[in-house]
Amino acid sequence: MSVFCLILAPPGALVAADEVSRLLDPIESLGFFGRSVWVDGNLGVGLLHCAAPACAEPVTYPHQALGGRLVLAADVRLDAAQELMAALSYPKAGRAQVTDEDLLLAAYVRWGTDCPRHLLGDFAFVVYDRETRELFGATDALGNRRLFFGEGRSGGTVIASEEACLIVVPGLAEKWSEVAVACWMTAAPHRQLSLFERIGVVAGGQEFRSKEGSMVVRQWWHAEPTRAIRYRRLNEYADHYRSLLQLAVSDRMPEGSVLCELSGGLDSSSVTAAAVEAAAAGTTQVAALSILYPGYGGCDESAAISATRACLGLSNWHGVVDQPSHGSPWLNLTPRPESPYTFKIRLQEEAVALAVRLGCRVILTGFGGDEHTRGNPGFAATARLARGDFGIVRELQEVSRRSGISLGALARDRLARPAARRLLPQRLVREIEVHRVIRAYLPPWLYRNQPLLEQIREQYRRDSYLAGQDPYTRSIILKFRRSTTWAALDAYRWSARTHGIDVRAPFFDLRITRFLLSTPPDLWYRDDCGKYLVRQAFRGRLPESVLALEKIFYSEVAQSRWTLHRGALLAEIESARTRAVPGSQLDALLPQAGDNLDSVNRFSVLYAASLARWSNSRGNITRG
């Protein structure tokens, strides 16, 4: 597992070692186990080693094959390694010494550019063929890793697994991508866009091919279920789901010890339960960390956490109390100087510090659970109605009685609208979806910019990899692609890698995604409750109090933090506005004085303030 950068100069030119090394300097802290720079003619590769070497001597050069014809640079962690080695005909005797990089390069030798379809795990890699002078690269289907590329000096190509490497390349970070910044401020960031116009992105499930400087990016993974999964009994679905989560957790557990995040919710509790079960069959020790919110009423999950600890027999448990004076787990204005994307989040850094003290090299998190298992009440209701299950009508009546929401409003949201999305022309449905995203989330100071609005609409229309998908599948994939979870996960991984620790999210596993896409929607949302199948899968393995808990967003905590930090956020924005040249990009992207910011999505103000602070630290961009 390495952060890497690669420079490919035009034929006849030479790449210098210090030219490669400069790209690594801004993120040197991620190379906990050192760095390597390798140059050969017009090719240069820089590596920051984020994980302990698999052998006594760390690899100090990119992986090569076929007599040095193929050169690989990769940030990779593969799942199902034994199955992949068997498919690649590795002898059983030597499998223990095979690294993920070895496997990836062997897969490329065997399957060529089709190799991403044979891989499971988190990966972003680049292969250079010296003979054909072609570059090929790809990222995993869900986008756990990404690639960033741009044009270097003298027309060469620069590629890196972290955008911060490219920001220091002259000319690449001089101009903001207004569309990307606007999408970022909707609290639904577009993972296929960089915040800078001249930096390209190879996002989730994409690959690129480049020859003589011509870069073509396309989608290799399409959200199509391999087959429809249908069982006769609910417990069969539950067993299948639980086995997949168990596999995802087991593949992410190293030997030694692992730290699990544990809240009172189902996501982290089920991951921790799976980790404890896997540890019982192996040599890994499981520790757990919980964030506690005493005095915050419905946000205090200490009782559910205690019940889970007792149920799983967790003795190595650690609690961190979050108080208003500490800041917040999500509203924390500490952007890193290397990139506007990533934040320093205090509670994440405390988790990393605990992992260091305990000697854990891996942190398992429940990130991605909401995106995969919460379900969609509208599609669940219409699926039941289409099967002739009129019990959904009685259920909506009960929900109306209990919640006070009118039966007509429930029928509109859970029956009429989902049905319309299936029956209306898909082009019209996409236009409605785009309009709703812009109207619901885009800050008003950007909404008034009509030319920018049209560019944003066009960008969302370009989700061609979703063309032809049924509305339910498209809703799932859009939820993956535009989730704020990615920003939190990126920040977490950055903090952890500084200490040689990897943060792993078992829910962002392609096997679980395929299962979700292949099963009926009403398995995941039923009885007016999300995560229905998860509750069935862990019945008897987690306390009933946890299975019955309906997780809520920490609104009380969030409101207290917003009140605490609002003044500082607005001051940061105003400071940047006073320094920005009138009419410049930054001046246009930040809030205008006098706007009613209290009516704006808090994430919009948070991201605007982080952009302001990051820009204030780089005066050349602020003035651009």
C-alpha positions as CSV (number, residue, x, y, z in Angstrom):
1,M,0.0,0.0,0.0
2,S,1.6,3.2,-1.2
3,V,0.8,6.7,-2.3
4,F,2.5,7.1,-5.7
5,C,3.1,9.6,-8.4
6,L,4.3,9.0,-12.0
7,I,5.8,11.3,-14.6
8,L,6.0,10.2,-18.2
9,A,7.9,12.7,-20.3
10,P,7.8,12.8,-24.1
11,P,10.2,10.4,-25.9
12,G,13.8,11.6,-25.8
13,A,13.3,13.7,-22.7
14,L,14.7,12.7,-19.3
15,V,12.9,12.7,-15.9
16,A,15.1,13.8,-13.0
17,A,14.8,12.3,-9.5
18,D,14.3,15.6,-7.8
19,E,11.4,16.4,-10.2
20,V,9.6,13.3,-9.0
21,S,10.5,13.9,-5.4
22,R,9.0,17.4,-5.4
23,L,5.6,15.9,-6.1
24,L,5.9,13.8,-2.9
25,D,7.1,16.7,-0.7
26,P,3.6,18.1,0.2
27,I,2.4,14.8,1.5
28,E,5.6,13.4,2.9
29,S,3.8,12.7,6.2
30,L,1.9,9.9,4.5
31,G,5.1,7.9,4.0
32,F,5.3,6.5,7.5
33,F,7.6,3.7,6.3
34,G,9.7,5.9,4.0
35,R,9.8,7.0,0.4
36,S,11.4,5.8,-2.8
37,V,12.1,7.5,-6.1
38,W,12.9,5.6,-9.3
39,V,13.7,7.1,-12.6
40,D,14.7,5.5,-16.0
41,G,14.8,7.7,-19.0
42,N,11.6,9.5,-19.6
43,L,9.8,7.6,-16.8
44,G,9.8,8.5,-13.1
45,V,7.9,6.9,-10.2
46,G,7.7,8.2,-6.6
47,L,6.4,6.0,-3.8
48,L,5.4,6.9,-0.2
49,H,5.2,3.6,1.7
50,C,2.1,3.7,3.9
51,A,2.2,0.1,5.2
52,A,4.9,-2.1,6.7
53,P,6.9,-4.0,4.1
54,A,5.8,-7.6,3.5
55,C,9.4,-8.7,3.6
56,A,12.5,-7.8,5.6
57,E,13.6,-5.2,3.0
58,P,11.1,-2.6,1.8
59,V,10.5,-2.4,-2.0
60,T,12.3,0.6,-3.2
61,Y,11.3,0.5,-6.9
62,P,8.0,0.1,-8.8
63,H,7.0,-3.5,-9.5
64,Q,8.1,-4.8,-13.0
65,A,7.4,-7.8,-15.1
66,L,8.2,-9.4,-18.4
67,G,11.9,-8.5,-18.2
68,G,11.2,-5.0,-17.1
69,R,8.8,-4.3,-20.0
70,L,5.9,-3.5,-17.7
71,V,6.2,-1.1,-14.8
72,L,3.5,-0.9,-12.1
73,A,2.8,1.8,-9.6
74,A,-0.2,1.1,-7.3
75,D,-2.1,1.9,-4.1
76,V,-3.7,-1.5,-3.6
77,R,-5.3,-3.7,-1.0
78,L,-6.9,-6.8,-2.6
79,D,-9.6,-9.1,-1.2
80,A,-10.2,-12.8,-2.0
81,A,-6.4,-13.2,-2.5
82,Q,-6.4,-17.0,-2.3
83,E,-9.0,-17.3,-5.1
84,L,-7.1,-14.8,-7.3
85,M,-3.8,-16.7,-6.8
86,A,-5.6,-19.9,-7.7
87,A,-6.9,-18.3,-10.9
88,L,-3.4,-17.1,-11.7
89,S,-1.9,-20.6,-11.0
90,Y,0.3,-19.6,-8.2
91,P,1.9,-22.6,-6.5
92,K,0.4,-23.1,-3.0
93,A,3.9,-23.3,-1.4
94,G,4.9,-19.8,-2.2
95,R,1.6,-17.9,-1.7
96,A,2.5,-16.5,1.7
97,Q,5.2,-14.3,0.3
98,V,3.0,-12.9,-2.6
99,T,2.1,-9.2,-2.2
100,D,-1.0,-7.4,-3.5
101,E,1.3,-5.6,-6.0
102,D,2.6,-8.9,-7.2
103,L,-0.9,-10.2,-7.7
104,L,-2.1,-7.0,-9.5
105,L,0.8,-7.1,-12.0
106,A,0.3,-10.9,-12.6
107,A,-3.3,-10.2,-13.2
108,Y,-2.4,-7.6,-15.8
109,V,0.1,-10.0,-17.5
110,R,-2.7,-12.6,-17.6
111,W,-5.8,-10.5,-18.6
112,G,-4.3,-7.2,-19.9
113,T,-6.6,-4.2,-19.7
114,D,-9.5,-6.6,-18.6
115,C,-7.8,-7.2,-15.3
116,P,-9.9,-4.8,-13.2
117,R,-12.9,-7.0,-13.7
118,H,-11.0,-9.9,-12.0
119,L,-10.0,-7.9,-8.9
120,L,-11.8,-7.3,-5.6
121,G,-10.6,-4.7,-3.1
122,D,-9.5,-1.1,-3.0
123,F,-7.1,-0.1,-5.8
124,A,-5.8,2.6,-8.0
125,F,-2.9,1.6,-10.3
126,V,-1.0,2.6,-13.4
127,V,0.9,0.2,-15.7
128,Y,3.4,1.5,-18.3
129,D,4.4,-0.7,-21.2
130,R,7.8,0.3,-22.4
131,E,7.5,-1.5,-25.7
132,T,4.2,0.0,-26.8
133,R,4.7,3.3,-24.8
134,E,1.2,3.0,-23.5
135,L,-0.1,3.9,-20.1
136,F,-3.1,2.0,-18.6
137,G,-4.7,2.6,-15.2
138,A,-7.8,1.8,-13.3
139,T,-9.6,2.3,-10.0
140,D,-11.8,-0.1,-8.0
141,A,-15.5,-0.2,-8.8
142,L,-16.8,1.8,-5.9
143,G,-14.1,4.5,-5.8
144,N,-12.3,3.7,-2.6
145,R,-9.2,4.9,-4.4
146,R,-8.9,7.4,-7.2
147,L,-6.3,8.6,-9.7
148,F,-5.5,12.3,-10.7
149,F,-3.8,13.4,-13.8
150,G,-2.6,16.5,-15.6
151,E,-0.1,17.8,-18.1
152,G,3.3,18.5,-16.8
153,R,6.1,20.6,-18.1
154,S,7.1,20.0,-21.7
155,G,3.9,18.2,-22.5
156,G,4.5,15.2,-20.3
157,T,1.8,13.3,-18.3
158,V,1.7,13.4,-14.5
159,I,-0.5,10.9,-12.6
160,A,-0.8,10.4,-8.8
161,S,-3.0,8.6,-6.3
162,E,-3.4,11.8,-4.3
163,E,-4.4,15.1,-5.8
164,A,-2.1,17.0,-3.5
165,C,0.9,15.8,-5.6
166,L,-0.5,17.5,-8.7
167,I,-1.4,20.8,-7.0
168,V,2.3,21.6,-6.8
169,V,2.8,21.1,-10.6
170,P,3.1,24.5,-12.2
171,G,-0.1,25.6,-13.9
172,L,-2.4,22.7,-12.8
173,A,-3.9,24.5,-9.7
174,E,-4.2,28.0,-11.1
175,K,-7.9,27.9,-11.9
176,W,-10.8,26.5,-10.0
177,S,-13.4,24.3,-11.6
178,E,-16.5,26.4,-10.7
179,V,-18.8,23.4,-11.5
180,A,-16.8,21.1,-9.2
181,V,-16.7,23.7,-6.4
182,A,-20.5,24.3,-6.7
183,C,-21.2,20.5,-6.7
184,W,-18.9,20.2,-3.7
185,M,-20.9,22.9,-1.8
186,T,-24.2,21.0,-2.4
187,A,-23.1,18.5,0.3
188,A,-23.2,16.0,-2.6
189,P,-19.7,16.2,-4.0
190,H,-19.2,14.9,-7.5
191,R,-16.4,12.3,-7.2
192,Q,-15.6,12.5,-10.9
193,L,-14.5,16.1,-10.7
194,S,-11.4,17.8,-9.3
195,L,-11.7,21.2,-7.8
196,F,-9.2,22.4,-10.4
197,E,-10.0,22.7,-14.1
198,R,-6.7,21.3,-15.3
199,I,-6.6,18.2,-13.1
200,G,-8.5,15.2,-14.4
201,V,-9.9,12.4,-12.3
202,V,-10.2,8.7,-12.8
203,A,-13.0,8.0,-10.4
204,G,-14.8,4.8,-9.2
205,G,-15.0,2.0,-11.7
206,Q,-13.1,3.9,-14.4
207,E,-10.0,3.2,-16.5
208,F,-7.8,5.2,-18.7
209,R,-5.5,4.6,-21.7
210,S,-2.9,7.0,-22.8
211,K,-0.4,7.0,-25.7
212,E,1.6,9.9,-26.8
213,G,-0.1,12.2,-24.3
214,S,-3.7,11.4,-25.5
215,M,-5.7,10.4,-22.4
216,V,-9.0,8.6,-22.8
217,V,-11.1,7.8,-19.6
218,R,-14.0,5.4,-19.7
219,Q,-16.2,3.4,-17.3
220,W,-15.2,-0.3,-16.9
221,W,-17.7,-1.1,-14.2
222,H,-21.4,-0.7,-14.8
223,A,-23.9,-1.1,-12.0
224,E,-25.5,-4.2,-13.4
225,P,-26.4,-7.1,-11.1
226,T,-24.8,-10.3,-12.3
227,R,-28.0,-12.1,-11.6
228,A,-31.2,-11.6,-9.7
229,I,-31.0,-13.3,-6.3
230,R,-34.3,-14.8,-5.2
231,Y,-34.8,-17.1,-2.2
232,R,-38.0,-18.5,-0.8
233,R,-37.4,-17.6,2.8
234,L,-36.2,-14.4,4.5
235,N,-33.6,-16.2,6.6
236,E,-31.8,-17.3,3.4
237,Y,-31.3,-13.7,2.4
238,A,-30.2,-12.8,5.9
239,D,-27.6,-15.6,5.9
240,H,-26.3,-14.6,2.5
241,Y,-25.9,-11.0,3.5
242,R,-24.2,-11.9,6.8
243,S,-21.8,-14.2,5.1
244,L,-20.8,-11.4,2.7
245,L,-20.3,-8.9,5.4
246,Q,-18.2,-11.5,7.3
247,L,-16.1,-12.0,4.2
248,A,-15.6,-8.2,3.8
249,V,-14.6,-7.8,7.4
250,S,-12.3,-10.9,7.4
251,D,-10.5,-9.8,4.3
252,R,-9.7,-6.4,5.9
253,M,-8.4,-7.8,9.2
254,P,-4.6,-8.2,9.5
255,E,-2.8,-10.4,11.8
256,G,-2.1,-8.8,15.2
257,S,-4.8,-6.4,16.3
258,V,-7.6,-4.2,14.8
259,L,-9.5,-1.3,16.2
260,C,-13.3,-1.2,15.5
261,E,-15.4,1.9,15.8
262,L,-18.5,1.1,17.8
263,S,-21.5,3.3,18.1
264,G,-25.0,2.3,19.2
265,G,-26.1,1.9,15.5
266,L,-26.4,-1.2,13.4
267,D,-23.6,-0.4,10.9
268,S,-20.6,-0.3,13.4
269,S,-22.2,-2.9,15.7
270,S,-22.5,-5.4,12.9
271,V,-19.0,-4.8,11.6
272,T,-17.7,-5.2,15.2
273,A,-19.7,-8.4,15.6
274,A,-18.3,-9.8,12.4
275,A,-14.7,-8.8,13.5
276,V,-15.1,-10.6,16.8
277,E,-16.4,-13.7,15.1
278,A,-13.4,-13.6,12.6
279,A,-11.0,-13.1,15.4
280,A,-12.3,-16.1,17.3
281,A,-11.2,-18.2,14.3
282,G,-7.8,-16.5,13.8
283,T,-5.0,-14.7,15.6
284,T,-6.3,-11.1,15.4
285,Q,-7.2,-9.2,18.6
286,V,-10.2,-6.9,18.5
287,A,-10.3,-3.5,20.4
288,A,-13.2,-1.1,20.1
289,L,-13.6,2.7,20.4
290,S,-16.8,4.6,21.1
291,I,-17.6,8.3,20.9
292,L,-20.0,9.2,23.8
293,Y,-22.3,12.2,23.9
294,P,-23.5,12.4,27.6
295,G,-26.2,15.1,28.2
296,Y,-27.4,15.1,24.6
297,G,-30.6,13.1,25.1
298,G,-31.3,11.0,22.0
299,C,-27.7,11.3,20.9
300,D,-26.5,9.4,23.9
301,E,-26.1,5.8,22.8
302,S,-24.0,4.6,25.8
303,A,-26.7,2.1,26.9
304,A,-26.8,0.4,23.4
305,I,-23.0,0.4,23.3
306,S,-22.8,-1.3,26.7
307,A,-25.3,-3.9,25.6
308,T,-23.2,-4.7,22.5
309,R,-20.0,-4.9,24.5
310,A,-21.6,-7.4,26.9
311,C,-23.1,-9.4,24.1
312,L,-19.8,-9.7,22.2
313,G,-17.6,-10.1,25.2
314,L,-15.6,-7.0,24.3
315,S,-13.1,-6.3,27.1
316,N,-10.7,-4.1,25.2
317,W,-13.0,-1.1,24.9
318,H,-12.2,2.6,25.0
319,G,-14.6,5.5,25.2
320,V,-14.0,9.2,24.2
321,V,-16.4,11.8,25.6
322,D,-17.3,14.6,23.1
323,Q,-18.1,17.9,24.8
324,P,-19.1,21.2,23.1
325,S,-15.8,22.8,23.8
326,H,-14.0,20.0,21.9
327,G,-15.3,21.1,18.5
328,S,-17.3,18.5,16.5
329,P,-16.9,15.2,14.7
330,W,-18.1,16.8,11.5
331,L,-18.2,20.6,11.8
332,N,-14.5,21.2,12.4
333,L,-12.8,23.9,10.3
334,T,-9.3,22.5,10.1
335,P,-8.5,22.0,6.4
336,R,-5.1,20.5,5.7
337,P,-2.6,22.8,3.9
338,E,-2.0,20.2,1.1
339,S,-5.5,20.0,-0.3
340,P,-8.9,21.7,0.2
341,Y,-10.6,18.3,0.1
342,T,-9.3,16.9,3.4
343,F,-9.9,18.0,6.9
344,K,-8.3,17.4,10.3
345,I,-11.2,16.0,12.4
346,R,-10.3,15.9,16.0
347,L,-12.2,12.7,17.0
348,Q,-10.8,10.8,14.0
349,E,-7.3,11.8,15.1
350,E,-8.0,10.6,18.6
351,A,-9.1,7.3,17.2
352,V,-5.8,7.1,15.3
353,A,-3.8,8.0,18.4
354,L,-5.6,5.2,20.3
355,A,-4.7,2.8,17.4
356,V,-1.1,3.8,17.7
357,R,-1.1,3.2,21.5
358,L,-2.7,-0.2,21.0
359,G,-0.4,-1.3,18.2
360,C,-3.3,-1.6,15.7
361,R,-2.4,-1.2,12.0
362,V,-6.0,-1.2,10.8
363,I,-9.2,0.7,11.9
364,L,-12.5,-0.8,10.8
365,T,-15.3,1.7,10.3
366,G,-19.0,1.5,9.6
367,F,-18.8,4.1,6.8
368,G,-20.9,3.1,3.8
369,G,-23.5,1.2,5.9
370,D,-26.2,3.9,5.3
371,E,-25.5,3.9,1.6
372,H,-25.8,0.1,1.3
373,T,-28.4,-1.0,3.9
374,R,-30.8,1.8,4.8
375,G,-33.0,1.1,1.8
376,N,-35.5,3.3,-0.1
377,P,-39.0,3.4,1.3
378,G,-40.5,4.5,-2.0
379,F,-39.0,1.7,-4.1
380,A,-39.7,-0.8,-1.4
381,A,-43.4,0.1,-1.3
382,T,-43.9,0.0,-5.1
383,A,-42.0,-3.4,-5.3
384,R,-44.5,-4.8,-2.8
385,L,-47.5,-3.3,-4.5
386,A,-46.3,-4.7,-7.9
387,R,-46.2,-8.2,-6.4
388,G,-49.8,-7.8,-5.2
389,D,-48.8,-7.2,-1.6
390,F,-51.6,-4.8,-0.5
391,G,-50.4,-5.0,3.1
392,I,-48.3,-1.9,2.2
393,V,-51.6,0.1,2.2
394,R,-52.4,-0.9,5.8
395,E,-48.7,-0.2,6.7
396,L,-48.9,3.3,5.3
397,Q,-52.1,3.9,7.3
398,E,-50.3,2.9,10.5
399,V,-47.4,5.1,9.7
400,S,-49.8,8.0,9.1
401,R,-51.5,7.4,12.4
402,R,-48.2,7.1,14.3
403,S,-46.3,10.0,12.6
404,G,-49.1,12.5,12.0
405,I,-48.2,12.7,8.3
406,S,-51.2,12.6,6.0
407,L,-52.0,9.3,4.2
408,G,-52.1,11.3,0.9
409,A,-48.6,12.7,1.5
410,L,-47.2,9.2,2.2
411,A,-49.0,7.7,-0.8
412,R,-47.5,10.5,-3.0
413,D,-43.9,10.0,-1.7
414,R,-43.8,6.2,-1.4
415,L,-46.1,5.1,-4.2
416,A,-46.8,7.8,-6.8
417,R,-43.4,9.3,-7.2
418,P,-41.4,6.0,-7.4
419,A,-44.0,4.6,-9.8
420,A,-43.6,7.7,-12.0
421,R,-39.8,7.2,-12.0
422,R,-40.4,3.8,-13.4
423,L,-43.1,4.8,-16.0
424,L,-42.0,8.2,-17.2
425,P,-39.3,8.5,-20.0
426,Q,-35.9,8.2,-18.4
427,R,-34.7,11.5,-19.9
428,L,-37.5,13.3,-18.2
429,V,-36.8,11.5,-14.9
430,R,-33.1,12.5,-15.1
431,E,-34.1,16.2,-15.7
432,I,-36.3,16.1,-12.6
433,E,-33.6,14.5,-10.5
434,V,-31.1,17.2,-11.6
435,H,-33.5,20.0,-10.9
436,R,-34.2,18.6,-7.4
437,V,-30.5,18.3,-6.5
438,I,-29.8,21.9,-7.6
439,R,-32.9,23.4,-6.0
440,A,-32.5,21.5,-2.7
441,Y,-28.8,21.8,-2.0
442,L,-27.1,24.5,-4.1
443,P,-26.3,27.6,-2.0
444,P,-28.3,30.7,-3.0
445,W,-25.3,32.8,-3.9
446,L,-24.4,30.2,-6.6
447,Y,-28.0,29.6,-7.6
448,R,-28.3,33.1,-9.0
449,N,-25.5,32.4,-11.4
450,Q,-27.5,31.1,-14.4
451,P,-24.5,30.2,-16.7
452,L,-23.0,28.2,-13.9
453,L,-26.3,26.5,-13.2
454,E,-26.5,25.3,-16.8
455,Q,-23.0,23.9,-16.6
456,I,-23.9,22.0,-13.4
457,R,-27.0,20.6,-15.0
458,E,-25.0,19.4,-18.0
459,Q,-22.4,17.8,-15.7
460,Y,-25.1,15.8,-13.9
461,R,-26.6,14.8,-17.2
462,R,-23.3,13.3,-18.2
463,D,-23.6,10.4,-15.9
464,S,-23.6,8.2,-19.0
465,Y,-22.5,5.1,-17.0
466,L,-26.0,5.2,-15.5
467,A,-27.8,5.5,-18.8
468,G,-30.3,2.7,-19.3
469,Q,-30.2,1.6,-15.7
470,D,-33.5,1.1,-13.9
471,P,-34.5,4.0,-11.5
472,Y,-33.8,1.9,-8.4
473,T,-30.3,0.9,-9.5
474,R,-29.5,4.5,-10.5
475,S,-30.7,5.8,-7.1
476,I,-28.3,3.5,-5.3
477,I,-25.3,4.4,-7.4
478,L,-26.0,8.1,-7.2
479,K,-26.1,7.7,-3.5
480,F,-22.7,6.1,-3.5
481,R,-21.1,8.7,-5.9
482,R,-22.5,11.8,-4.1
483,S,-22.3,10.8,-0.5
484,T,-20.5,13.1,2.0
485,T,-19.2,9.9,3.6
486,W,-16.4,10.0,1.0
487,A,-15.1,13.3,2.4
488,A,-15.1,12.0,5.9
489,L,-13.4,8.7,4.8
490,D,-10.8,10.5,2.8
491,A,-10.0,12.7,5.9
492,Y,-9.8,9.7,8.1
493,R,-7.5,7.7,5.9
494,W,-5.2,10.7,5.6
495,S,-4.9,11.1,9.4
496,A,-4.3,7.3,9.7
497,R,-1.7,6.9,7.0
498,T,0.4,9.6,8.7
499,H,0.9,7.0,11.4
500,G,1.2,3.9,9.1
501,I,-2.4,2.9,9.8
502,D,-5.1,2.0,7.3
503,V,-8.8,2.9,7.7
504,R,-11.0,0.2,6.0
505,A,-14.7,0.3,5.3
506,P,-16.1,-3.2,4.8
507,F,-19.4,-1.9,3.5
508,F,-17.7,-0.4,0.5
509,D,-17.1,-3.9,-0.8
510,L,-18.2,-4.8,-4.3
511,R,-19.6,-8.2,-3.2
512,I,-22.0,-6.4,-0.8
513,T,-22.9,-3.9,-3.6
514,R,-23.7,-6.6,-6.1
515,F,-25.9,-8.3,-3.5
516,L,-27.8,-5.1,-2.9
517,L,-28.3,-4.5,-6.6
518,S,-29.5,-8.1,-7.1
519,T,-32.1,-8.3,-4.3
520,P,-35.7,-6.9,-4.0
521,P,-35.8,-3.3,-2.6
522,D,-38.3,-4.3,0.2
523,L,-35.7,-6.5,1.8
524,W,-33.9,-3.4,3.0
525,Y,-36.9,-1.2,4.0
526,R,-39.9,-2.8,5.7
527,D,-42.3,-2.0,8.6
528,D,-41.4,1.6,8.2
529,C,-37.9,0.8,9.2
530,G,-34.6,0.9,7.3
531,K,-31.9,-1.7,7.4
532,Y,-34.6,-4.4,7.8
533,L,-32.4,-7.2,6.4
534,V,-29.5,-6.3,8.6
535,R,-31.7,-6.6,11.7
536,Q,-32.8,-10.1,10.6
537,A,-29.2,-11.1,9.8
538,F,-27.9,-10.2,13.2
539,R,-30.8,-11.4,15.3
540,G,-29.3,-13.4,18.1
541,R,-25.9,-12.0,17.4
542,L,-26.5,-8.5,18.7
543,P,-28.8,-7.2,21.5
544,E,-32.4,-6.7,20.7
545,S,-32.1,-3.1,22.0
546,V,-29.5,-2.4,19.3
547,L,-31.5,-4.2,16.6
548,A,-34.6,-2.1,17.5
549,L,-32.7,1.2,17.7
550,E,-33.5,3.6,14.9
551,K,-30.3,5.6,14.4
552,I,-30.8,9.4,14.1
553,F,-28.6,12.1,12.9
554,Y,-27.0,13.9,15.8
555,S,-29.2,17.0,15.3
556,E,-28.8,18.2,18.8
557,V,-25.1,17.9,18.7
558,A,-24.9,19.5,15.2
559,Q,-27.0,22.5,16.3
560,S,-24.8,23.1,19.3
561,R,-21.7,23.0,17.1
562,W,-23.2,25.2,14.5
563,T,-24.0,27.8,17.1
564,L,-20.5,27.5,18.5
565,H,-18.7,27.7,15.2
566,R,-20.9,29.9,13.0
567,G,-19.1,33.1,13.8
568,A,-15.6,31.6,13.1
569,L,-16.9,30.2,9.8
570,L,-18.3,33.4,8.6
571,A,-15.2,35.3,9.7
572,E,-13.0,33.0,7.6
573,I,-15.2,33.6,4.5
574,E,-15.1,37.3,5.0
575,S,-11.3,37.3,5.4
576,A,-10.9,35.5,2.1
577,R,-13.4,37.8,0.4
578,T,-11.5,40.9,1.5
579,R,-8.3,39.5,0.0
580,A,-9.8,38.2,-3.3
581,V,-9.6,40.4,-6.4
582,P,-13.2,41.7,-7.2
583,G,-14.6,39.6,-10.0
584,S,-12.1,36.8,-9.5
585,Q,-13.2,33.1,-9.3
586,L,-12.8,33.0,-5.6
587,D,-14.8,36.2,-5.2
588,A,-17.7,34.6,-7.2
589,L,-17.6,31.2,-5.4
590,L,-17.7,32.5,-1.8
591,P,-20.9,33.8,-0.2
592,Q,-21.9,37.4,-0.8
593,A,-22.2,39.7,2.2
594,G,-25.8,40.0,3.3
595,D,-26.9,36.5,2.3
596,N,-29.0,34.8,4.9
597,L,-26.6,32.0,5.6
598,D,-28.7,30.5,8.4
599,S,-31.0,29.2,5.7
600,V,-28.2,27.5,3.8
601,N,-27.2,23.9,4.2
602,R,-24.5,23.9,6.9
603,F,-22.2,21.9,4.7
604,S,-22.3,24.6,2.1
605,V,-21.0,27.2,4.6
606,L,-18.5,24.7,6.1
607,Y,-17.0,23.9,2.6
608,A,-17.0,27.6,1.6
609,A,-15.1,28.4,4.8
610,S,-12.6,25.6,4.3
611,L,-12.1,26.7,0.8
612,A,-11.5,30.2,2.1
613,R,-9.0,29.1,4.7
614,W,-7.1,26.9,2.3
615,S,-7.0,29.8,-0.3
616,N,-5.9,32.2,2.4
617,S,-2.8,30.0,2.9
618,R,-2.0,30.1,-0.8
619,G,-2.2,33.7,-1.9
620,N,-1.4,32.9,-5.5
621,I,-4.7,31.0,-5.8
622,T,-6.7,33.6,-3.8
623,R,-5.7,36.3,-6.3
624,G,-6.3,34.1,-9.3
